[in-house]
Amino acid sequence: MNAAPATAEFFPSILLVDDDATFRAVLVRAMQRRGYFVIEAESAEQGLVLAQRDPPEYAVVDLKMGGASGLTLVRCLKELDAQTRILVLTGYGSIATAVEAIKLGAMHYMTKPADADEILAAFKRTDGDPDVPVKPQPLSVERLEWEHIQKVLQEHSGNISSTARSLQMHRRTLQRKLAKYPVRN
């Protein structure tokens, strides 16, 4: 957990919650160089405690961490301060979690890798883009499988055993599939 200089009241605050210490450290330094007062946490639980002390103007929240998921934190941050602008940043992106993140109050959802400039640009965008290009190819079979698993997992509140039963899949097989990064298209 890092605190920035005592002059924090002059800088916009950003809460950075990610369990990857190296990624977090790099992003903290990059955001501080860009004039942000950065509060960092390695878990959703720790992030919530810090936000309760002083709700941030911005939050970058990892989706998959030990303990509660980033989606839980998104909901809690919005309940604390509806004005907090939240971006979910994940290496495990799926349509199901993107939809849930937006429903819970995140303004953006990005997949890793992303740098500080991309994150700050996303925070500046407040409107949707009707001209965003539609991919000419449908999702691959592997990506469709990943998306379906994520949707069913979400429906079962993250319960692996229940999800495996619903998918008629052995629990260990499901765990192996979930341990892999999603297939990129």
N, C-alpha and C positions, 0 to 999 in steps of 0.2 A: 504494500500500500504506500503510495507516494503522495505527498502534499506539495503543492507549488509554493512559491514565495508568498509572503504576507500581503502582497499587493493584489491578491486575487480578486478583490471587489472591482478592479478596473478592467478585468479581462472576462470574456464570456467563458462560462464553465462548461466542461464536458466530462461526463462520466464514461470511462472506458472499462468495460467488463469483458475479460477474456481469460481463459485458463492457460493459454500459451504465453508463458512469461517472456520469451524472446520477442514474439510478435508484439506483445503489449508494450514492452520497453521501447521498441523501435517506434511504434505509433505514438507513445507518450512524448518522446523527444520531438517527433515531427510536428505534433500538435502544439507543443510549447513553443517551438520555433515560429509557428504561425500565429502566436499571440493568444493562445487559449490557456486557461487555468485548468489543468487536467487532474482529475481524481481517478485513481485506478483501483480495480478490484479483480480478484481472480475467480470469484464465484457470484452467482445471482444473489445468494444470501448476503455476502459481504457488500455487494453493490447496493442492495436495498438499505442496509444499515447506514451506509454513507449518504445515500440520497435522502434518507429520513432526516439527517442532520441539516442538510442544505440541498434542496432539490436543484439539480443542474438544469441549465438551459438546453443542453444537448446530451444525448447518450448514444454510445455505440455499444451494442450488446451482442455477444457471441450467442449462438443458438444452443450448441451442444457443449455442456460443461459438466463436471462432476456436481452432484446435487441437483438443485432445481434447474430447469431449462431456462434459456433466455426468454422464452415466451411468457413464463411466469413473471419474470422481472419486468417485461414490457407492460403487462397488465398492472403490476404494482406501481411502476413509475407513473403511469397515466392516472392512477388513482391518487397518488401523492400530489401531482401537479399536471393538470391537463395541457399546460403550455409546453412541457418538455418535448423537444423534437427528438424522436428516437429512430435510429437506424439499426436494423438487425444485420449483422455481418457473420457469414457462416461458410465453412468449408463443406457443409452437408446440406446444400440448398435443395429444396423441393418445392413443387407447386403448392402442396398441402400446407407446409410450414409458412410459405410466403403469404398465402391467403389468411392463415390464422394470425400471423404477425400484424398484418394490416388491420384485420378486424379488432385486434386487441389494442391498437393505437400506434403502432410503428408507422412512420411516414415513408420509410424506404426499407428495402430488403436487398442486400447485395451479397454476392458470393465472393469468397476469398480466392485469389489474392486481390486486395484493394489497397491503394496507398492513401495517404492523408489528403492529397488533392482531390482524389475521386470521392472520398467520403465527404469532404467539405462542399464539393460541387453538388452532391446529392442533397445535402442539407439546404442549399440555396434554392433548389428546385422545389417549388411548392405546388405546382400544377402538373397534371398528367400530360403525356405527350401523345396525341392522337396519330402522329406521324411515325411512331416507333416502327421500325421495319419488322414485318412478319417473316419468320424463317420459311424458306421455300420447301424445306424438307420436314416431314413429320419426325417425331421423336423416335429414336432407335428402340428396338425391343428391350435392350438392357436398361435404357433410361425409363421406358414405360414401366418396367418391373419395379425399378427404384421408386418411381412416383407412386405406384399403387401400394407398395409396402409402406411408404411414408403416410399415405392417406389412411390406411387401415390402422397403422400405429397411432396416428392422431385420434382416430375414432375410439381407440381403446386406452386413451389417456397415457400413452407411453408404456403400457404393460406388455412386456415381451411375450410372456406365456399366453396371454389372452389373444394377442395379435397372431401368434404362431397357430393357435387353434383355429382362429378365424380363417387364416390363409391355408389351413390344412398342410402345415409345414412343420417339420421338426424344429423345436426351439433353438437348438444349436446351429442349425442351418440358417435360421433367421438371424441369429446373433452374428454369424460370420458375414452375412450379407450386409448387416447394419454397420459392421466394423470397417467396411470398405468405403472409400469416398465415392460419391455418386459418379456415374458415368457422364462424361461431358459430351455434348452434341456438337 
